[in-house]
Amino acid sequence: MLLAKLTRFNVFRISVGCAVLVVSLVVGPVRGHHSYYMYDLQGSVMLEGRVTEFEYTYPHGYITIEVPDERGVVEVWEIETVSPIELRDRGIAASALAVGDWIRIGGFPPRNPERRLVAGNVITKADGTELVVGIFGPDIPGPAVAAIATSLVGIWQTEADFAQISFKNILGSWPLTEKGRDALARFDGSQTPSVDCVPYAPPSLFLQGHVASVAIGDTAVIIRTNYDDSDRIIYVDGRPHPDSAEPTTQGHSIGHWEDDALIVDTIHFTEHLTGNALGVPAGFGKHLTERFELSEDGTKLNYSYSIQDPEFLTGPVTGGSQWTYRPDVEPVRATCDLESARRFLDAF
């Protein structure tokens, strides 16, 4: 069997040529609730050992394995996976791994060589079964036949576009104030409210590649995502923004209709260390405008935004994405586990 032919413990670095290829594909990934800056994405680690625990927790799953070296000395390693929601979408249930299973796993090592926490990628079980548990795994498969929506109401698969919110791509391209540049220069992935289970703020919330449901009522449009259990309430009954309101992560949103397009204006955001993007905080003065509009063929939702935040931005930042209509997908929501949310800090 494949695993029997492997050494019990084998850690290695990939060649320089391969490293360049990997970086070109995955610079600044943010899939999941945090940046993967703390992992060495130019390296690779291969481990083989026995499973002692599989924690199917949100926002990230964790696998603990015992890895014996050639002398039989056992080291305990932890493997970080994507969220159980994504694992489920890939057909990986909590029962996919059992205590005692012997596995081989490849992934990305921590930048700190003293740590024993790896960003997992592909697991190979003793019977040859492969489980893709990492951030570069497959997205939800598309429908066999494109579904057609008649309004914004329904279930949508948001498009992942990390280039718009990745700190490595923002560097040199966003119109940052001195305070914004300083925050970006100091960002190492740990300065995120996600460690306290605070969700992303829009528009980053909608650029993660997750599932959102849209409901339209007489007074409000409600957008619910399965990412960090977040809700957007957009009032469409003609009310103005209040002069003062308790700042929140999602802000206070009012909207109006232009034909079938929903135009949204949001203020009263709370301060957020990654409120505009990874590495770029948001201040109380953040002002977000958004447009949600059905595509001509009804299979997509066109989403666009413009951010203004004078504390961190010298000018507006614009972007957008397309969502796919997915009435065949069942949204699953999960409650953030505080221990799981903070565990990635062990890689620093």
C-alpha positions as CSV (number, residue, x, y, z in Angstrom):
1,M,0.0,0.0,0.0
2,L,1.1,3.6,-0.6
3,L,1.4,4.5,3.0
4,A,3.4,1.4,3.9
5,K,6.0,2.5,1.4
6,L,6.5,5.9,3.0
7,T,8.8,6.7,5.8
8,R,7.0,7.3,9.1
9,F,8.0,10.9,9.2
10,N,9.0,13.0,6.2
11,V,9.2,16.8,6.2
12,F,10.6,18.5,3.1
13,R,10.7,21.8,1.2
14,I,9.6,22.0,-2.4
15,S,12.1,23.1,-5.0
16,V,12.6,26.8,-5.9
17,G,10.9,26.3,-9.3
18,C,7.8,24.8,-7.7
19,A,7.8,27.4,-5.0
20,V,7.5,30.2,-7.6
21,L,4.6,28.4,-9.3
22,V,2.7,28.0,-6.0
23,V,3.2,31.7,-5.1
24,S,1.9,32.8,-8.5
25,L,-1.3,30.9,-7.8
26,V,-2.0,31.6,-4.2
27,V,-0.5,35.0,-3.2
28,G,-2.5,36.4,-0.3
29,P,-5.2,33.8,0.1
30,V,-7.9,34.6,2.6
31,R,-10.3,31.7,2.2
32,G,-11.6,31.0,5.6
33,H,-11.9,33.4,8.5
34,H,-8.3,34.5,8.5
35,S,-5.3,35.2,6.3
36,Y,-2.8,32.4,5.8
37,Y,0.2,34.7,6.2
38,M,1.4,32.7,9.2
39,Y,2.0,29.7,7.0
40,D,4.9,29.3,4.7
41,L,3.2,29.1,1.3
42,Q,6.5,28.7,-0.4
43,G,7.1,25.5,1.4
44,S,5.5,22.1,1.8
45,V,5.3,19.6,4.6
46,M,4.4,15.9,4.3
47,L,3.3,14.1,7.5
48,E,2.2,10.5,8.2
49,G,0.7,9.4,11.4
50,R,-2.3,8.2,13.4
51,V,-5.4,10.3,13.9
52,T,-6.2,11.1,17.6
53,E,-8.9,13.7,17.1
54,F,-10.9,15.3,14.3
55,E,-12.6,18.5,15.5
56,Y,-15.4,19.4,13.1
57,T,-15.6,23.0,14.4
58,Y,-16.4,26.3,12.8
59,P,-14.7,28.4,11.5
60,H,-12.0,25.8,10.9
61,G,-11.7,22.1,11.5
62,Y,-8.7,20.6,13.2
63,I,-7.1,17.2,12.9
64,T,-4.6,16.0,15.5
65,I,-2.2,13.3,14.6
66,E,0.7,11.4,16.3
67,V,3.7,11.3,14.0
68,P,6.5,8.9,14.9
69,D,10.0,9.5,13.6
70,E,12.5,6.9,12.5
71,R,13.5,6.3,16.1
72,G,9.9,5.9,17.2
73,V,9.7,9.2,19.0
74,V,6.2,10.6,18.6
75,E,5.4,14.2,17.9
76,V,1.9,15.6,18.0
77,W,0.9,17.8,15.0
78,E,-2.3,19.7,14.4
79,I,-3.7,20.2,10.9
80,E,-6.0,23.1,10.1
81,T,-8.7,22.5,7.5
82,V,-11.4,24.7,5.9
83,S,-14.7,25.1,7.7
84,P,-17.1,22.2,8.2
85,I,-19.5,24.0,5.8
86,E,-16.9,23.8,3.0
87,L,-15.9,20.2,4.0
88,R,-19.5,19.2,3.8
89,D,-19.8,20.8,0.3
90,R,-16.8,18.6,-0.7
91,G,-18.5,15.5,0.7
92,I,-16.3,15.3,3.8
93,A,-18.4,14.5,6.8
94,A,-17.3,14.4,10.5
95,S,-17.2,10.6,10.1
96,A,-14.6,10.8,7.3
97,L,-11.8,10.3,9.8
98,A,-11.8,8.2,12.9
99,V,-9.5,7.9,15.8
100,G,-6.8,5.4,14.9
101,D,-6.9,6.1,11.2
102,W,-3.4,6.1,9.6
103,I,-3.1,9.0,7.2
104,R,-0.7,10.8,5.0
105,I,-1.2,14.6,4.7
106,G,0.4,17.3,2.7
107,G,0.2,21.0,3.5
108,F,1.9,24.2,4.3
109,P,4.2,24.5,7.4
110,P,4.1,27.4,9.9
111,R,6.7,30.1,9.3
112,N,7.7,29.5,12.9
113,P,9.7,26.2,12.8
114,E,9.0,25.7,16.5
115,R,5.3,25.3,15.9
116,R,3.5,22.1,15.0
117,L,0.5,23.5,13.2
118,V,0.1,22.9,9.5
119,A,-2.4,24.3,7.0
120,G,-3.7,21.0,5.5
121,N,-4.2,20.4,1.8
122,V,-4.7,16.8,0.8
123,I,-5.2,13.8,3.0
124,T,-4.6,10.3,1.7
125,K,-6.1,7.5,3.8
126,A,-4.7,4.0,4.1
127,D,-7.2,2.7,1.5
128,G,-6.1,5.4,-1.0
129,T,-9.1,7.7,-0.5
130,E,-8.1,11.4,-0.9
131,L,-9.7,14.2,1.1
132,V,-9.1,17.7,0.0
133,V,-9.3,19.7,3.2
134,G,-7.4,22.9,2.3
135,I,-8.1,26.4,1.1
136,F,-7.2,25.5,-2.5
137,G,-9.8,22.8,-2.8
138,P,-12.7,22.7,-5.1
139,D,-15.7,25.1,-4.9
140,I,-19.2,23.9,-4.8
141,P,-19.9,22.1,-8.1
142,G,-22.0,24.1,-10.5
143,P,-25.5,22.9,-11.4
144,A,-25.9,20.6,-14.3
145,V,-28.4,23.0,-15.8
146,A,-28.3,26.7,-15.0
147,A,-31.2,27.9,-12.9
148,I,-33.0,31.1,-13.8
149,A,-34.1,33.6,-11.2
150,T,-36.9,36.1,-11.7
151,S,-35.8,38.5,-8.9
152,L,-33.1,38.8,-6.3
153,V,-34.9,36.5,-4.0
154,G,-33.3,33.1,-3.5
155,I,-30.1,31.3,-2.8
156,W,-26.9,32.6,-4.3
157,Q,-23.3,31.3,-4.5
158,T,-21.1,34.4,-4.0
159,E,-18.0,34.6,-6.1
160,A,-14.7,34.4,-4.3
161,D,-12.4,37.2,-5.4
162,F,-9.5,37.4,-3.0
163,A,-7.6,39.8,-5.2
164,Q,-9.9,42.6,-4.2
165,I,-9.3,42.2,-0.4
166,S,-5.9,40.5,-0.1
167,F,-3.3,42.7,1.6
168,K,-0.6,41.7,-0.9
169,N,-2.7,42.9,-3.8
170,I,-3.8,46.1,-2.1
171,L,-0.2,47.1,-1.5
172,G,0.5,49.9,-4.0
173,S,-2.9,49.8,-5.6
174,W,-5.3,51.2,-3.0
175,P,-5.4,55.0,-2.3
176,L,-4.4,54.8,1.3
177,T,-3.8,57.5,3.9
178,E,-0.7,57.5,6.0
179,K,-2.7,55.7,8.7
180,G,-3.9,53.2,6.2
181,R,-0.4,52.5,4.8
182,D,0.9,52.1,8.4
183,A,-1.8,49.6,9.2
184,L,-1.1,47.6,6.0
185,A,2.6,47.6,6.7
186,R,2.1,46.2,10.2
187,F,-0.5,43.5,9.2
188,D,0.7,40.0,9.7
189,G,-2.6,38.1,9.8
190,S,-3.2,38.1,13.5
191,Q,-4.7,41.6,13.7
192,T,-8.2,40.4,12.8
193,P,-11.4,40.6,14.9
194,S,-12.1,37.1,13.6
195,V,-10.1,35.8,16.6
196,D,-13.1,37.0,18.7
197,C,-15.7,35.6,16.2
198,V,-16.4,39.0,14.9
199,P,-17.5,38.5,11.2
200,Y,-16.2,40.3,8.2
201,A,-17.8,43.6,7.2
202,P,-19.2,44.2,3.7
203,P,-18.0,44.2,1.0
204,S,-15.4,41.6,2.1
205,L,-18.2,39.6,3.5
206,F,-19.5,39.0,-0.1
207,L,-16.1,38.2,-1.6
208,Q,-15.5,34.9,0.2
209,G,-17.1,32.4,-2.1
210,H,-19.9,31.3,0.2
211,V,-23.7,31.0,0.1
212,A,-26.1,33.9,0.6
213,S,-29.9,33.9,0.8
214,V,-31.9,37.0,-0.2
215,A,-35.4,37.7,1.1
216,I,-37.5,40.8,0.2
217,G,-40.1,42.1,2.6
218,D,-42.2,45.3,2.7
219,T,-39.8,47.1,5.0
220,A,-36.5,45.4,4.4
221,V,-34.3,43.2,2.3
222,I,-32.5,40.6,4.4
223,I,-29.3,39.0,3.1
224,R,-28.1,36.1,5.2
225,T,-24.8,34.4,4.6
226,N,-23.4,31.1,5.9
227,Y,-20.1,32.8,6.4
228,D,-19.7,33.8,10.1
229,D,-23.5,33.6,10.5
230,S,-23.9,37.1,9.3
231,D,-27.1,39.0,8.4
232,R,-27.5,42.3,6.4
233,I,-30.7,44.2,7.0
234,I,-31.4,46.8,4.3
235,Y,-34.4,49.0,5.0
236,V,-36.4,49.8,1.8
237,D,-39.4,51.6,3.4
238,G,-38.1,55.1,2.7
239,R,-36.7,55.8,6.2
240,P,-33.4,57.9,6.4
241,H,-30.3,57.0,8.3
242,P,-30.7,58.0,11.9
243,D,-28.6,60.9,13.0
244,S,-27.0,58.6,15.6
245,A,-27.0,54.9,15.9
246,E,-25.0,52.2,17.6
247,P,-22.2,51.3,15.2
248,T,-22.2,47.7,14.1
249,T,-20.1,45.4,11.9
250,Q,-22.7,45.4,9.2
251,G,-23.6,49.1,9.6
252,H,-27.0,50.7,9.1
253,S,-28.3,50.2,5.5
254,I,-31.0,51.8,3.6
255,G,-31.9,51.0,0.0
256,H,-34.2,51.9,-2.9
257,W,-35.1,50.3,-6.2
258,E,-34.0,51.6,-9.6
259,D,-36.2,49.4,-11.8
260,D,-35.2,45.9,-10.6
261,A,-31.8,46.9,-9.2
262,L,-31.3,47.4,-5.4
263,I,-29.2,50.4,-4.5
264,V,-27.9,50.4,-1.0
265,D,-26.3,53.1,1.2
266,T,-24.6,52.0,4.5
267,I,-23.0,54.1,7.3
268,H,-22.7,53.7,11.1
269,F,-20.0,51.0,10.8
270,T,-18.0,50.2,13.9
271,E,-14.2,50.3,13.9
272,H,-12.9,47.1,12.5
273,L,-9.3,46.0,12.1
274,T,-10.1,44.4,8.7
275,G,-13.2,46.3,8.0
276,N,-12.2,47.4,4.5
277,A,-9.9,44.5,3.5
278,L,-7.2,42.3,5.1
279,G,-4.7,44.8,6.4
280,V,-6.9,47.9,5.9
281,P,-9.1,48.8,8.9
282,A,-12.3,50.6,8.8
283,G,-13.2,53.7,10.9
284,F,-16.5,55.2,12.0
285,G,-16.5,57.3,8.9
286,K,-16.7,54.4,6.5
287,H,-19.4,54.9,3.8
288,L,-20.4,52.0,1.5
289,T,-22.7,52.1,-1.5
290,E,-23.7,48.9,-3.3
291,R,-25.7,47.8,-6.3
292,F,-27.4,44.4,-6.5
293,E,-28.9,43.6,-10.0
294,L,-30.1,40.5,-11.8
295,S,-28.2,39.6,-14.9
296,E,-30.1,39.7,-18.2
297,D,-30.4,35.9,-18.4
298,G,-31.4,35.6,-14.7
299,T,-28.6,33.1,-13.8
300,K,-26.4,35.6,-12.0
301,L,-26.6,38.5,-9.6
302,N,-24.3,41.4,-10.4
303,Y,-22.8,42.9,-7.3
304,S,-20.8,46.1,-7.2
305,Y,-19.6,48.4,-4.5
306,S,-17.8,51.7,-3.7
307,I,-16.0,52.3,-0.3
308,Q,-15.2,55.7,1.1
309,D,-13.3,55.9,4.5
310,P,-11.4,59.2,5.0
311,E,-9.5,57.8,8.0
312,F,-7.8,55.1,5.9
313,L,-8.5,56.0,2.2
314,T,-7.7,59.1,0.3
315,G,-10.3,58.2,-2.4
316,P,-13.0,55.7,-3.2
317,V,-12.3,52.0,-3.8
318,T,-14.6,50.2,-6.2
319,G,-15.1,46.6,-7.2
320,G,-17.6,43.9,-7.6
321,S,-18.4,40.2,-8.3
322,Q,-21.0,37.9,-9.8
323,W,-23.1,35.5,-7.8
324,T,-24.7,32.4,-9.2
325,Y,-28.3,31.5,-8.7
326,R,-28.3,28.2,-6.7
327,P,-31.8,27.1,-5.6
328,D,-30.4,23.5,-5.5
329,V,-28.0,24.4,-2.6
330,E,-29.2,24.1,1.0
331,P,-27.7,26.9,3.1
332,V,-26.1,25.7,6.3
333,R,-25.3,28.1,9.1
334,A,-22.7,27.5,11.9
335,T,-22.0,29.1,15.2
336,C,-18.4,30.4,15.5
337,D,-16.4,28.5,18.2
338,L,-14.1,30.9,20.0
339,E,-11.4,28.3,20.6
340,S,-11.4,27.3,17.0
341,A,-11.4,30.9,15.8
342,R,-8.2,31.6,17.8
343,R,-6.4,28.4,17.3
344,F,-4.6,29.5,14.1
345,L,-2.6,32.0,16.2
346,D,-0.6,28.9,17.4
347,A,1.2,29.0,14.1
348,F,2.8,32.3,14.8
